Amino acid sequence: MQTKLTLRMDSKIIELAKKFAFKQGTSLSKLVSDLLELHINAETPSNDGNSDVEFEEAMQHPFMKKFVGAVENSNIKDDDYADFLEEKYK
């Protein structure tokens, strides 16, 4: 089952991400989903070890390097984001 997810990012990053996804022949949603899946699989022990290699290869792409650590250094407070969402969906 697919569910909608709202993400907040710098508008320049979003535009670059959309262009990158288009060049890859995919959607931005699929691109983000695939990246998260690779990350989750890298954290989960596997029998074949391929997911770790795939994840590391994906993370070496210059586009993806821009995202590493983007959320960790965010100064957005949970309450501020909750207020934003409440106002957005009134």
Residue frames as a rotation matrix with the C-alpha (Angstrom) as fourth column:
MET 1
0.583 0.813 0.000 0.00
0.813 -0.583 0.000 0.00
0.000 0.000 -1.000 0.00
GLN 2
-0.495 -0.725 0.479 1.34
0.714 -0.654 -0.252 3.42
0.496 0.217 0.841 -0.91
THR 3
0.507 0.573 -0.643 0.79
0.835 -0.512 0.202 6.43
-0.214 -0.640 -0.738 1.34
LYS 4
0.584 -0.242 0.775 1.51
0.277 -0.838 -0.470 10.10
0.763 0.489 -0.423 0.75
LEU 5
0.271 -0.595 -0.757 4.51
0.922 -0.063 0.381 11.61
-0.275 -0.801 0.532 2.57
THR 6
0.912 -0.001 0.409 5.33
0.136 -0.943 -0.305 15.31
0.386 0.334 -0.860 2.80
LEU 7
0.183 -0.923 -0.338 8.99
0.973 0.121 0.195 16.31
-0.139 -0.365 0.921 3.00
ARG 8
0.977 0.030 -0.210 10.45
0.021 -0.999 -0.045 19.76
-0.211 0.040 -0.977 3.53
MET 9
0.111 -0.966 0.234 13.67
0.902 0.197 0.384 20.63
-0.417 0.168 0.893 1.70
ASP 10
-0.349 -0.355 -0.867 15.39
-0.061 -0.915 0.399 23.61
-0.935 0.192 0.298 0.23
SER 11
0.664 0.728 -0.172 13.64
-0.193 -0.056 -0.980 24.54
-0.722 0.684 0.103 -3.03
LYS 12
0.190 -0.681 -0.708 16.93
-0.981 -0.160 -0.109 24.39
-0.038 0.715 -0.698 -4.96
ILE 13
-0.758 -0.447 0.475 17.49
-0.485 0.873 0.047 20.81
-0.436 -0.194 -0.879 -3.82
ILE 14
0.044 0.870 0.491 13.96
0.051 0.489 -0.871 19.88
-0.998 0.064 -0.023 -4.84
GLU 15
0.723 0.223 -0.654 14.42
-0.574 -0.332 -0.749 21.28
-0.384 0.917 -0.112 -8.34
LEU 16
-0.268 -0.896 -0.354 17.77
-0.963 0.264 0.059 19.50
0.041 0.357 -0.933 -8.73
ALA 17
-0.655 0.071 0.752 16.23
-0.255 0.916 -0.309 16.28
-0.711 -0.394 -0.582 -7.44
LYS 18
0.457 0.886 0.077 13.33
-0.130 0.152 -0.980 16.52
-0.880 0.438 0.184 -9.91
LYS 19
0.515 -0.348 -0.783 15.74
-0.857 -0.235 -0.459 17.06
-0.024 0.908 -0.419 -12.81
PHE 20
-0.594 -0.789 0.156 17.92
-0.794 0.606 0.041 14.19
-0.127 -0.099 -0.987 -11.66
ALA 21
-0.311 0.572 0.759 14.94
-0.083 0.779 -0.621 11.85
-0.947 -0.256 -0.195 -11.32
PHE 22
0.702 0.591 -0.397 13.73
-0.400 -0.135 -0.907 12.84
-0.590 0.795 0.141 -14.79
LYS 23
0.109 -0.761 -0.639 17.15
-0.983 0.013 -0.183 12.08
0.147 0.648 -0.747 -16.28
GLN 24
-0.797 -0.394 0.457 17.06
-0.509 0.846 -0.159 8.70
-0.324 -0.360 -0.875 -14.55
GLY 25
-0.606 0.644 -0.466 13.64
-0.319 0.340 0.885 8.00
0.728 0.685 -0.001 -16.06
THR 26
-0.402 0.462 -0.791 11.88
0.820 0.566 -0.086 7.86
0.408 -0.683 -0.606 -12.71
SER 27
0.547 0.623 0.559 9.84
0.208 -0.748 0.631 10.04
0.811 -0.229 -0.539 -10.39
LEU 28
-0.292 -0.613 0.734 11.17
-0.586 -0.492 -0.644 11.91
0.756 -0.618 -0.215 -7.40
SER 29
0.458 0.546 0.702 8.95
-0.888 0.311 0.338 9.79
-0.034 -0.778 0.627 -5.16
LYS 30
0.968 -0.114 -0.224 10.44
0.062 0.972 -0.227 6.58
0.244 0.206 0.948 -6.58
LEU 31
0.138 -0.980 0.146 13.97
0.005 -0.147 -0.989 7.98
0.990 0.138 -0.015 -6.26
VAL 32
-0.212 -0.155 0.965 13.47
-0.889 -0.380 -0.256 8.83
0.406 -0.912 -0.058 -2.58
SER 33
0.738 0.570 0.361 11.72
-0.665 0.706 0.245 5.51
-0.115 -0.421 0.900 -1.94
ASP 34
0.780 -0.502 -0.374 14.56
0.180 0.752 -0.634 3.56
0.600 0.427 0.676 -3.56
LEU 35
-0.178 -0.882 0.437 17.17
-0.306 -0.372 -0.876 5.45
0.935 -0.290 -0.204 -1.55
LEU 36
0.028 0.263 0.964 15.35
-0.997 -0.062 0.046 4.80
0.072 -0.963 0.261 1.71
GLU 37
0.941 0.337 -0.029 14.92
-0.337 0.942 0.006 1.14
0.030 0.004 1.000 0.81
LEU 38
0.387 -0.882 -0.270 18.65
0.144 0.347 -0.927 0.84
0.911 0.320 0.262 0.10
HIS 39
-0.332 -0.518 0.788 19.43
-0.652 -0.478 -0.589 2.50
0.682 -0.709 -0.178 3.43
ILE 40
0.397 0.573 0.717 17.05
-0.909 0.356 0.219 0.26
-0.130 -0.739 0.662 5.36
ASN 41
0.957 -0.052 -0.286 18.40
-0.045 0.945 -0.323 -2.84
0.288 0.321 0.902 3.62
ALA 42
0.065 -0.996 0.056 21.95
-0.119 -0.064 -0.991 -1.75
0.991 0.057 -0.123 4.42
GLU 43
-0.294 -0.098 0.951 20.99
-0.911 -0.271 -0.310 -1.63
0.288 -0.958 -0.010 8.10
THR 44
0.632 0.599 0.492 19.38
-0.692 0.722 0.012 -5.07
-0.348 -0.348 0.870 7.95
PRO 45
-0.422 -0.835 0.352 21.74
-0.552 0.545 0.631 -8.05
-0.719 0.072 -0.691 7.80
SER 46
0.629 0.588 -0.508 21.35
-0.763 0.341 -0.550 -9.97
-0.150 0.734 0.663 4.56
ASN 47
0.625 -0.349 0.699 22.62
0.135 0.930 0.343 -13.32
-0.769 -0.120 0.628 3.43
ASP 48
0.645 -0.322 0.693 24.01
0.764 0.243 -0.598 -12.13
0.024 0.915 0.402 0.10
GLY 49
-0.089 -0.719 -0.689 25.67
0.671 -0.555 0.492 -8.85
-0.736 -0.418 0.532 1.12
ASN 50
-0.382 -0.050 0.923 24.50
0.887 -0.299 0.351 -7.14
0.258 0.953 0.159 -2.11
SER 51
0.668 0.730 0.146 22.39
0.660 -0.672 0.337 -4.51
0.343 -0.129 -0.930 -0.38
ASP 52
0.512 -0.560 -0.651 25.44
0.410 -0.507 0.759 -3.06
-0.755 -0.655 -0.030 1.40
VAL 53
-0.555 -0.751 0.358 27.32
0.647 -0.120 0.753 -2.75
-0.522 0.650 0.552 -1.89
GLU 54
-0.109 0.613 0.782 24.32
0.876 -0.313 0.367 -1.22
0.470 0.725 -0.503 -3.68
PHE 55
0.821 0.438 -0.367 23.80
0.569 -0.686 0.453 1.29
-0.053 -0.581 -0.812 -0.87
GLU 56
0.146 -0.858 -0.493 27.45
0.403 -0.403 0.822 2.34
-0.903 -0.319 0.287 -0.80
GLU 57
-0.622 -0.332 0.709 27.47
0.771 -0.100 0.629 2.75
-0.138 0.938 0.318 -4.58
ALA 58
0.293 0.827 0.481 24.31
0.815 -0.478 0.326 4.86
0.499 0.297 -0.814 -4.47
MET 59
0.799 0.034 -0.600 25.73
0.477 -0.645 0.598 7.06
-0.367 -0.764 -0.532 -1.72
GLN 60
-0.244 -0.966 -0.083 28.84
0.621 -0.221 0.752 7.82
-0.745 0.131 0.654 -3.79
HIS 61
0.010 0.313 0.950 26.79
0.940 -0.327 0.098 9.60
0.341 0.892 -0.298 -6.45
PRO 62
-0.876 -0.453 0.165 27.44
0.388 -0.866 -0.315 13.37
0.286 -0.212 0.934 -6.25
PHE 63
-0.239 0.874 0.423 23.71
-0.291 -0.480 0.828 14.10
0.927 0.075 0.369 -6.12
MET 64
0.572 0.511 -0.642 23.24
0.366 0.542 0.757 11.87
0.734 -0.667 0.123 -3.08
LYS 65
-0.355 -0.794 -0.494 26.23
0.859 -0.068 -0.508 13.32
0.369 -0.604 0.706 -1.25
LYS 66
-0.661 0.164 0.732 24.30
-0.152 -0.985 0.083 16.59
0.735 -0.057 0.676 -1.00
PHE 67
0.355 0.931 0.088 21.65
-0.374 0.055 0.926 14.88
0.857 -0.361 0.367 1.13
VAL 68
0.094 -0.360 -0.928 23.91
0.676 0.707 -0.206 13.11
0.731 -0.608 0.310 3.61
GLY 69
-0.618 -0.346 -0.706 23.50
0.786 -0.302 -0.540 14.74
-0.026 -0.888 0.458 6.99
ALA 70
-0.658 0.377 0.651 20.89
0.061 -0.836 0.546 17.23
0.750 0.399 0.527 5.78
VAL 71
0.434 0.899 -0.052 18.35
0.075 0.022 0.997 16.23
0.898 -0.437 -0.058 8.41
GLU 72
0.212 -0.406 -0.889 20.83
0.928 0.369 0.052 15.75
0.307 -0.836 0.455 11.27
ASN 73
-0.758 -0.616 -0.215 21.90
0.651 -0.736 -0.187 19.38
-0.043 -0.282 0.958 11.16
SER 74
-0.203 0.777 0.596 18.39
0.434 -0.474 0.766 20.72
0.878 0.414 -0.241 10.78
ASN 75
-0.990 -0.120 -0.071 17.37
0.120 -0.470 -0.874 23.37
0.072 -0.874 0.480 13.31
ILE 76
-0.322 0.945 0.058 13.64
-0.526 -0.230 0.819 22.83
0.787 0.233 0.571 12.71
LYS 77
-0.833 0.086 0.547 11.88
-0.499 0.313 -0.808 22.01
-0.241 -0.946 -0.218 15.95
ASP 78
-0.839 0.541 0.058 9.18
0.537 0.808 0.242 19.32
0.084 0.235 -0.968 15.99
ASP 79
-0.142 0.820 -0.555 6.64
0.628 -0.359 -0.691 21.81
-0.765 -0.447 -0.464 17.33
ASP 80
-0.350 -0.050 -0.935 7.40
-0.484 -0.845 0.226 24.26
-0.802 0.532 0.272 14.51
TYR 81
-0.955 -0.033 -0.296 6.92
-0.277 0.462 0.843 21.56
0.109 0.886 -0.450 11.91
ALA 82
-0.603 0.791 -0.104 3.70
0.781 0.559 -0.278 20.37
-0.162 -0.249 -0.955 13.54
ASP 83
-0.088 0.543 -0.835 2.40
0.185 -0.815 -0.549 23.96
-0.979 -0.203 -0.029 13.50
PHE 84
-0.659 -0.236 -0.714 3.34
-0.614 -0.379 0.692 24.26
-0.434 0.895 0.104 9.83
LEU 85
-0.954 0.288 -0.083 1.46
0.190 0.796 0.575 21.07
0.231 0.533 -0.814 8.95
GLU 86
-0.353 0.864 -0.360 -1.60
0.764 0.045 -0.643 22.08
-0.539 -0.502 -0.676 10.93
GLU 87
-0.122 0.260 -0.958 -1.73
-0.241 -0.944 -0.226 25.42
-0.963 0.203 0.178 9.14
LYS 88
-0.835 -0.295 -0.465 -1.09
-0.508 0.089 0.857 23.85
-0.211 0.951 -0.224 5.75
TYR 89
-0.865 0.454 -0.215 -3.89
0.287 0.797 0.531 21.29
0.413 0.398 -0.819 6.04
LYS 90
-0.695 0.661 -0.283 -6.61
0.030 -0.367 -0.930 23.53
-0.719 -0.654 0.235 7.57
